[in-house]
């Protein structure tokens, strides 16, 4: 579990929660809320390792990373609170629809991969808002938020595919800290599982980053879109099953 999550985290700039949560539920028998909280805790170590790898290769736009983090920190706290009260199937349907739409938009970005970002008030505000939404998703669903943020950074904020992935991982560090601290207060985190998975994933993430350095961006974008479609379907299935209970 940690090996697969770590590799995809480094390769695509995501926390790996979309892999960890289903596996924790189906293989280890976690309930969805406990799986989400444990996954978010593991993402902390994975994201740190990934950022180190991307930053060493110039793959982090720090201005964007800071703006995203400002929003994701607040959003993760909100999401962790909502985890206690909101029906998760509602958020799963929203997330499934959002991922499907972003996958289509991601495919449009496969033909161009240019660095066109400029720091403007609108650019900063847009990034903070994007981080806020991603943080809510992180706290509520146990995913790092990168699977939503990366295509937005490419399509709407002018980052290259490689830079978007490294920047997204940075955002997930404060989001995972805040969300995990909140979840710990409610006894939602399996500390042993999160530590073991996080350490394994962190080590393997460097292999994912190494692949990302040499992989053509258009191929990475297509693969990422496929991952988003798969994740969208998984969320839809989980939401449908929750409806039938």
N, C-alpha and C positions, 0 to 999 in steps of 0.2 A: 504493500500500500504506500509506504513512504517512498520507495524507489520510484514508482510510477508518478506519484504526485510531485516529487522533487524534480524529476526530469522535465515534466510538462511545465512546471513552474519556471524553471530556468529558460526553457525554449520559448515559451509564449508570454512570459511576464505576468503570470497569474499565480494566485496563491496555492492552487491545487485543491481547493475545497470542493469543487464540483466532482472530484474523484474520491476524496476522503469521506464526504458525508454519506454517499450511497454505500460505500464499502463498510463503513462503521455500522450502518443500519443492517445491511444484508448479511455481512460476514460475522460481525461481533455482537449483533442483537441489540445495538443501541436504539433508543427511541430517537425520533428525528431531532427533537430539541437538544438532547444531550449530545448527539452526533454533531450538530451545528456548532455548539459551544466548544466542544473538544477540537473540532477542525479549526476553528478560528484561533485557538491557542497555539496549535501546531504551525499555523501560517506565519506566526511571528518569526520563528527561527528560519523558516524557508525563505521568507522575504528578505531578511538580512543577508543571507548568503547570496541570493540572487542579485541584490543591489550591488554587493561588492564585486561580483563578476561583471555586471554591466558597466558599473562606474569605471572599472579598470580598462574597459574598452571604449570609454567616452560615450556610453549609452544612456546617460541620465541627463535630462534637461531640468536643472535644479529649480529654476523659476516656476516651471509647471509642477514639479514635484511638491514644492512647498505650498503652492496654491491648492493643489488637490488634497494635500494632507490636512490643511486647515479645515476643509469641508468634511473629509472622511473621519476626522477625530470626533467631531460633533455628531455626524451621522451614525457612527458605530455605537455611540452611547445611546442614541435614540433607538437604533435597531435592537440592541441588547435588551432594552426596556420593553420594546414591542414584542420581543420573543416570549415574554411572560404572559401576554394578554391577547394578541391578535391571532386569528385563525391563520395558520401558515399556508393553508391551501389557497387562500386569497392572494398572498404574495407570490406563491409558486406560479399561479396562472399569469400574474403580471410579469414576472421574471421570464417565464417561458415565451410570452408574446414579445417582450423586449429583445430577448436574445435572437429570436427568429428574424426580427426586423433588422437588427444590427448585423446579422450574418449576411443578409442581402446587401446591406450598405458596405460591408467589408469586402465583398467580392468586387464592388465597383472601384475599390482602392487598389486592386492588384496591378493595374496598369501604370500607376504613378507612385513614386516613393520619394517625394521631394521634401526638403526642409524649408518650410515657408512661414514658420511661426514668428510672430512679433509680439512683444509685450505691450498690450493696450489695456485700458480699464475693462473693456468688454471681454477681452481674452481672459483676464484674471478672474472676473466675476463668473464667467462661464465655467472655468476650471473649479472654482470653489463650489459652485452648485453641483457640478458633476461629481466631485469628491463627496459631497453631502449625500447624494443619492446612492453612490457606491458604498459609502459607509453604513447607511441604513441596511442595504442588502447584506453587507458583511455581518453586521450584528444580528440580523434576523435569520439569515439562511446559512451562516457559517462559511461563506465563500469570500475570497479576498476582495472581490469587486473588479479585479483586473479584466475578467472576461467581458465586462461591459465597458470599462474605461479605455482599454487599448484601441478598439475600433473607433471610438469617439475621438481620441487623441490624433489618430491618423486622418480621419475623414473631416473633422471640424476644427481642429486646433493646429494643424500644420506640422505635426511631428512625423519623422520617418518611422517606419515600422519598428526598427531596432530601438530607436530612442523611446518610442511609446511604451515598449515592453519594460525597459529599465525604469522609466519614470513611474509606470504603474506599480511596480514592485515597491518602490520607495513609499508610495502612498499607503500601502498595506501595512507598514510597520506600526505607525501610530494608531491606525484603525484597529489592528489586532490587539494592541495593548489595552486600549480603552474598553473595547468590547469584552475582552477576557476578564479584566478586573471587575467589570459589572457582572459577568456570568459567574465568577467565583463567589460573589456575595450571595448568589442564589443557589450555590452548590451544583451548578450545571456542568462543570468541567471534570472530565476524567483526567487527572493530572499525569498519571503514569502513561496512558495511551498518547496524550498530546505530546509529552516529552519524547517518548520513543519515536513516534512518527515524525515529529518535528526535526529531531537530530538526524534521522536517516534521510529525510527529504532535503534537509539543508546540505548535507554532503553530496547528494546526487545532483542537486540543482546546478552545480558547477559544470557538470557534463552537458546539461541542457543549454547553459549559456554558451559553452564552447561550440555546440551545434548551431546556435543562433548566429554566431559570428560569421560562419561560413555559408549558412543557408540563404539562398536568394530570397529577397523580401516578398516577391510575388508568390513564391511557393509557400512561405511561412503564412502569408495572408490567407491563401486558399485552405491550408491545413487548419488554421485558426477558425475560419468560417465553418469548416466541417465540425470542429469541436463544439462550436456554439450551437449548431443545429442539433447535434447529439445531446448536448446539455439541455437545450430547450425541450426536446422530446422527453428526456428523463424527468424534468420538472413537471411537465404536463401529465405524465403517467403517475407520478407521485401525488399530484394534486387530485387527479381523478380517483385514485385509490383511497385517498383521505376522505373524499366526498362520499364514498360508498360505505365507510365505517359507521 
